Amino acid sequence: MSKEYETVIGLEVHVELSTKTKIFCGCSTAFGGAPNTHTCPVCTGMPGSLPVLNKQVVEYAMAVGLAAGCTITRNCKFDRKNYFYPDNPQNYQISQLYLPICRDGGIEIETSAGTKTIGIHEIHMEEDAGKLIHEEWGDASLVDYNRSGVPLIEIVSEPDMRSPEEVIAYLEKLRMMIQYLGASDCKLNEGSMRADVNLSVREAGTEELGTRTEMKNLNSFKAIARAIEHEKNRQIDLLEAGKQVVQETRRWDDAREYSYAMRSKEDAQDYRYFPEPDLVPLSISEEWIAEIRKRQPQLRPEKMARYQQEYGLPDYDTQIITSSKHLADLFEATTELCQKPKKVSNWLMGETMRLLKEQEMEPEEIRFSPENLAKLIALTEEGSINGTVAKEVFEKIFDEDIDPDDYVREHGLKTVSDKGELRDVIEQVVTDNPKSVEDYRNGKEKAIGFLVGQTMKAMRGKADPGMVNQILKELL
């Protein structure tokens, strides 16, 4: 009988912070930009240049730590991690080993198996390295130092996860929390959130951990799930064949669904860590921690509860609206302007979601303003336009953020509610469609629907359907 195995997973998640400037200099952190244009002597490691710590980095790190229930290290410091790598200009990285800024927290996740807390061992601040660009046709590599010195926090979990489902739930919860805090946009495709997976397997029921490997180059949730499944099976196959798992760093190739060894995993002393001599230790006061705590915004769970309580929204609506911080902000701003929470929710959940799906966009890419959505809701509420026209106008708002008042006026889309004018058109429709009129009089209720449709067509969709129905019934 084959043995049962258990997978043990811990994650190291690197998150690029949303500061305007780098961690130790005043260079821009904007994504993109021509190679080596966001650089200076500090972030390119020139001899004699000195780092100066960006206060905002410390505040973001504390905000994330507090949201994850961590203890803030009142006296923390930076260390030098020495290693040679072409995209690491100083030949060391300024990081935190001995006294990281946050320790001992946890994040509660929900999966099909129920709720579970994933422990957070520590969160530390560090600088990012540059980027190597390998020439496709040549044998040269080019270095871009724009990313060098971009501030990172590294969130190190405990080895508490047991399946790809738990890993994805943890990453989604983490990403949502950090986005709500405004500390990072957490875009996996741009590398502002990157996860390294530490994985080992052991016989089910045993306490001792197996030999772990670390997997890098994972830039989507799907790639992470595939890599975990592959590595688990690879390790089980080795153990079943009586071989040993080697502790090493492996690179995942998602296109081929295959991983290969990059290097054997060194221990910390190989990095020759020592206190960073160019930066003074950091003393964090209770007052500073209290100030950050006071500034913490509402996170998703509190927002969901408030939307249900304050606006009477159903649970389903709150789930969808709060699934993106941008969507939640848009909902709140529009509701404040028009005081119609359920109507705002319907537009966001219905037409907005439909257009996002059609155009393969993320909610963060929505460009229209709360003002224009509020104006559209007002136009429909006062009966100035009907539902069909409203959808047409909304598509223009979604694409170009047009002013709906101007658009309706310029294109003559206002609902015709002049009874006399409507009556003339309806009389013509009745004259032109004797068969439907006869069907209706013979008890076929549905025939009136055809006549309403013909009237709306004649009015280019600008009639009030209720009034059309009413006049038709009078005439018939």
LOZADREN-916154 format. One line per 5 residues: number of its first residue (from 0); their letters; for each residue x, y negated, z negated of C-alpha. Coordinates in steps of 0.02 Angstrom, whole numbers. Each point is the difference from the previous one (the first is absolute). Example, Ala and Ser with C-alpha at 12.3 -4.5 7.8 and 13.67 -1.06 7.14 Angstrom:
residues 2
0) AS) 615:225:-390; 69:-172:33
end
This chain:
residues 476
0) MSKEY) 0:0:0; 74:-169:49; 34:-129:-136; -107:-154:-29; 97:-163:15
5) ETVIG) -35:-174:-66; 62:-158:87; 71:-139:-111; 10:-173:78; 66:-168:-58
10) LEVHV) 9:-158:106; 118:-146:16; -99:-140:81; 91:-154:66; -108:-155:20
15) ELSTK) 58:-160:86; -64:-149:-100; -97:-144:80; 122:-136:-50; 39:-137:127
20) TKIFC) 187:19:-31; 122:142:-38; 43:65:-174; 171:-84:-19; 0:-139:132
25) GCSTA) -114:-125:88; -15:93:167; -171:39:73; -77:172:-28; -118:-15:151
30) FGGAP) -20:162:99; 65:-7:179; 111:-143:54; 151:17:116; 137:112:-74
35) NTHTC) 113:-82:-130; -94:-167:-2; -66:15:-180; 174:12:-75; 130:-97:-101
40) PVCTG) 168:37:-87; -89:79:-150; -108:128:91; 138:44:123; 119:36:-145
45) MPGSL) 132:-133:36; 143:-4:-128; -23:-134:-133; -188:-23:26; -104:14:-158
50) PVLNK) -177:69:-26; -136:-104:-86; -154:97:-60; -171:-44:75; -121:-27:-147
55) QVVEY) -152:53:103; 76:175:22; 4:23:-189; -180:-61:-15; -64:118:135
60) AMAVG) 93:147:-79; -78:-41:-170; -174:-18:78; 12:173:80; 70:73:-161
65) LAAGC) -140:-72:-107; -134:60:123; 77:175:-10; -1:-1:-191; 189:-12:-17
70) TITRN) 104:-72:-142; 100:-153:57; 185:11:-47; 28:-163:-93; 189:2:27
75) CKFDR) 41:72:170; 147:-19:117; 63:38:175; 128:132:48; 111:28:151
80) KNYFY) -28:161:95; 156:27:104; -10:86:167; 64:-29:175; -127:-8:139
85) PDNPQ) 8:-104:160; -161:-96:-36; 52:-38:-180; 114:-152:23; 75:-15:-176
90) NYQIS) 32:189:-13; -109:-1:-156; -183:-28:-38; -60:-106:-146; -129:109:-89
95) QLYLP) -50:49:-178; 53:166:-76; 21:-16:-188; -134:-127:-46; -138:-5:133
100) ICRDG) -131:-137:-19; -150:118:-27; -13:171:-82; -125:134:-53; -161:-39:91
105) GIEIE) -131:101:93; -129:-8:139; -164:93:-6; -48:88:162; -158:89:56
110) TSAGT) 4:153:113; -120:143:36; 73:83:-157; -52:-147:-111; 95:-143:-84
115) KTIGI) 182:10:-50; 133:-123:-59; 164:-5:96; 139:-62:-113; 114:-142:54
120) HEIHM) 176:26:-64; 63:-174:44; -9:-147:120; 160:-90:44; 47:-149:109
125) EEDAG) 131:9:136; 53:-72:168; -36:84:167; 139:47:122; 10:-59:181
130) KLIHE) -61:102:147; 99:105:124; -62:3:178; 69:147:97; 22:-31:187
135) EWGDA) -111:118:96; 117:26:147; 170:-44:-74; 95:67:-149; 3:-163:-95
140) SLVDY) -100:-58:-151; -46:-182:-29; -29:-78:-170; -139:-125:-40; 22:-82:-172
145) NRSGV) -171:-89:0; -66:130:-124; 157:-2:-107; -44:-78:-168; -189:13:22
150) PLIEI) -67:32:-177; -60:175:-42; -76:84:-149; 25:187:-13; -140:91:-90
155) VSEPD) 60:169:-64; -137:122:-49; 13:149:-116; -5:170:89; -188:10:-37
160) MRSPE) -71:32:173; -41:174:63; -74:-22:175; -1:-114:152; -176:-56:-52
165) EVIAY) 64:-63:-169; 149:-87:84; -113:-92:124; -124:-48:-139; 145:-70:-103
170) LEKLR) 73:-98:146; -170:-71:49; -35:-54:-179; 173:-78:-13; -16:-90:167
175) MMIQY) -172:-68:-43; 59:-61:-171; 154:-89:72; -102:-80:141; -128:-65:-126
180) LGASD) 142:-73:-104; 64:-88:157; 174:71:-35; 18:82:172; -101:36:157
185) CKLNE) 58:183:-14; 0:30:189; 75:172:26; 22:-32:187; 109:-154:-35
190) GSMRA) 97:87:-137; -63:-112:-141; -53:159:-92; 109:155:16; -10:163:-96
195) DVNLS) 135:129:-32; -68:169:-54; 91:106:-130; -67:177:10; 37:168:-78
200) VREAG) -94:163:-18; -8:121:-146; -92:157:-44; -173:-42:-65; -6:4:-190
205) TEELG) 185:-39:-26; 58:-158:-87; 173:-20:76; 13:-111:154; 70:69:163
210) TRTEM) 139:-82:101; -68:-155:83; 29:-80:169; -32:-181:46; -86:-42:164
215) KNLNS) 21:-168:87; -67:-87:156; -185:15:-44; -98:-147:69; -182:57:-1
220) FKAIA) -113:95:-120; -25:135:132; 188:22:21; 19:15:-189; -135:136:-11
225) RAIEH) 79:97:145; 176:-15:-71; -57:64:-172; -87:151:76; 153:42:108
230) EKNRQ) 128:-21:-141; -104:104:-122; -7:143:125; 185:-15:42; 49:14:-184
235) IDLLE) -119:147:-32; 72:92:151; 177:-23:-67; -48:64:-174; -96:148:72
240) AGKQV) 155:46:102; 104:-2:-159; 93:-158:51; 27:-161:-97; -72:-172:32
245) VQETR) 141:-127:19; -21:-171:-83; 12:-119:147; -75:-148:90; -100:48:154
250) RWDDA) -66:-106:142; -175:33:67; -29:-7:188; -189:-25:15; -6:22:189
255) REYSY) 78:174:-13; -76:37:-171; 170:56:-61; 124:-56:-133; 189:16:0
260) AMRSK) 136:-27:-131; 83:-172:-5; 116:16:-149; 20:95:-162; -75:-98:-145
265) EDAQD) 131:-86:-104; -21:-34:-185; -7:-176:-69; 184:-9:-50; 51:15:183
270) YRYFP) -73:-174:25; 117:-72:-136; -139:-106:-75; 59:-145:-108; -82:-161:-63
275) EPDLV) -15:-131:138; 131:-131:-52; -74:-143:103; -172:0:-83; -38:-37:-182
280) PLSIS) -112:124:-96; -184:-45:6; -92:-44:-160; -189:12:19; -100:-88:-136
285) EEWIA) -169:57:-70; -70:-167:63; 55:38:179; -79:173:-6; -161:-75:-71
290) EIRKR) -3:-130:139; 17:135:136; -136:103:-87; -116:-151:0; 30:-31:187
295) QPQLR) -41:181:49; -143:0:128; -148:119:-7; 50:170:69; -114:113:103
300) PEKMA) -88:96:-142; -49:-164:-90; -56:-79:164; -112:150:39; -82:-9:-172
305) RYQQE) -24:-189:16; -78:9:175; -127:128:-63; -39:-101:-156; 7:-178:66
310) YGLPD) -66:24:177; -103:159:-22; 94:86:142; -15:190:14; 152:106:-39
315) YDTQI) 24:44:185; 14:-184:49; 126:-38:-136; 108:151:50; 15:-61:179
320) ITSSK) 19:-187:-35; 135:23:-132; 96:127:106; 99:-149:67; 50:-154:-97
325) HLADL) -27:-108:154; -178:66:20; -37:-31:-185; 67:-179:12; -105:-30:156
330) FEATT) -155:69:-88; 24:-112:-153; 36:-159:100; -150:25:116; -117:44:-144
335) ELCQK) 53:-159:-91; -49:-102:153; -168:81:41; -53:84:-164; -62:154:95
340) PKKVS) 113:143:-60; -98:144:77; -11:-88:169; 189:-32:-3; 30:181:-49
345) NWLMG) -110:61:145; 98:-102:128; 168:61:-68; -52:183:-12; -96:5:163
350) ETMRL) 59:-109:144; 173:-40:-72; 43:183:-29; -68:47:173; 108:-130:88
355) LKEQE) 154:45:-104; -20:181:53; -31:-43:183; 153:-114:8; 107:116:-108
360) MEPEE) 36:-138:-125; 34:0:-187; -110:-108:-116; 158:-104:-37; -3:-56:183
365) IRFSP) -173:-82:-13; 18:-180:58; -173:-77:-22; -37:-123:-140; -127:19:-142
370) ENLAK) -74:-169:56; -53:66:171; -73:162:-68; -99:-102:-130; -66:-114:139
375) LIALT) -56:152:103; -92:71:-151; -86:-169:-26; -55:-5:184; -80:174:-13
380) EEGSI) -78:-34:-170; -88:-159:59; -59:90:158; 100:-113:118; 67:157:87
385) NGTVA) -62:179:-1; 97:160:-38; 49:35:182; 73:-174:26; 84:7:-171
390) KEVFE) 98:156:51; 54:-83:163; 57:-156:-94; 90:105:-132; 106:85:133
395) KIFDE) 61:-173:54; 34:-46:-182; 97:163:-23; 106:-28:156; 24:-189:-1
400) DIDPD) -67:-66:-167; -119:-119:92; -120:-116:-91; -169:90:17; -101:-163:-10
405) DYVRE) 93:-74:149; -4:164:97; -188:25:-21; -33:-181:50; 116:2:152
410) HGLKT) -68:165:66; -183:-39:-35; -22:154:-111; -118:-75:-130; -155:104:-31
415) VSDKG) -153:-67:89; -136:-15:-130; -111:-118:100; -163:99:4; -63:-83:158
420) ELRDV) 157:37:100; 4:180:-64; -184:26:39; 27:-51:182; 141:127:21
425) IEQVV) -98:139:-88; -155:-30:106; 110:22:155; 73:163:-70; -176:66:-35
430) TDNPK) -54:-43:178; 155:85:74; -21:162:-100; -182:59:14; 46:184:-27
435) SVEDY) 78:-34:-173; -147:-111:-47; -121:140:45; 106:129:-96; -4:-111:-155
440) RNGKE) -188:-24:11; -19:190:16; 84:20:-169; 183:21:51; 79:-110:-135
445) KAIGF) 174:22:76; -49:-95:157; 11:-164:-95; 185:32:-27; 28:-3:188
450) LVGQT) -93:-166:14; 103:-75:-143; 158:57:90; -57:-80:165; -38:-163:-91
455) MKAMR) 172:-1:-86; 80:31:170; -96:-145:77; 52:-111:-148; 184:58:14
460) GKADP) -13:71:-176; -41:-169:-76; -175:33:-65; -53:43:-176; -53:186:14
465) GMVNQ) -128:-21:-141; -85:-144:89; 4:94:167; -88:148:-83; -129:-113:-79
470) ILKEL) -44:-93:163; -5:164:99; -123:77:-121; -110:-155:10; 1:6:191
475) L) -32:187:10
end
